[in-house]
């Protein structure tokens, strides 16, 4: 053995948290007979049909219609044509929202405190959300603030609230997955690789609606408790 030894890389506690979230949530979803996994090793994608019933979807759509505003973009390079939908923040304590908010966290097995406010989104014909990642990029100026508010995003859960006659699919171009909106269906994915690093394969876009109006709710989870 030489007099010089190679130093071991310093462990990243945050990466360990993300890695654990991927392992634990994945195991929970794999064990749920109502949930199906997309067959691929490079990323974790899951879906469940009829996660929400028609009446719940209708109530959430009504909330979105009553509170919607132009969607915003968290970026150092704002572009008005990048995200053209309407959005609204859902009151997690509302009796029309809380059961869905909590059901999503329970399905994934993630502490409610790690969940951001559930967001409702509305896409009229021609509206879209171009290709983006849900995880935060550490090269952006917002990164320090996100670190203070709970850190990196781990899992995303999205529920389609209605069928769309044409268009409006959620497309993951690098993963080769395209999901057409179907009322009540939940789609969930891990934004991280198994080692806790950001997974580039989770790049996705809300494709333009051609006919009809698309409604969804989205809930993002952080590696630590979320602080607004």
Buried (B, 14 or more C-beta within 10 A) or exposed (E): EEEEEEEEEEEEEBBEBBBEBBBEBBEBBEEBEEBBBBEEEEBBBBBBEEBBEEEBBBBBBEBBBEBBEEBEEEBEEEEEEBBBBBBBEBBBEEEEBBEBBEBBBEBBBBEBEBBBBBBBBBBEBEBBBBBBBBBBEEEBEBEEEBBEBBBBBBBBBBBBBBBBEEBBBBBBEBBEBEBBBBBBBBBBBBBBBBEBBBBEBBBBBBBBBEEBBBBBBBBBBBBBEBEE
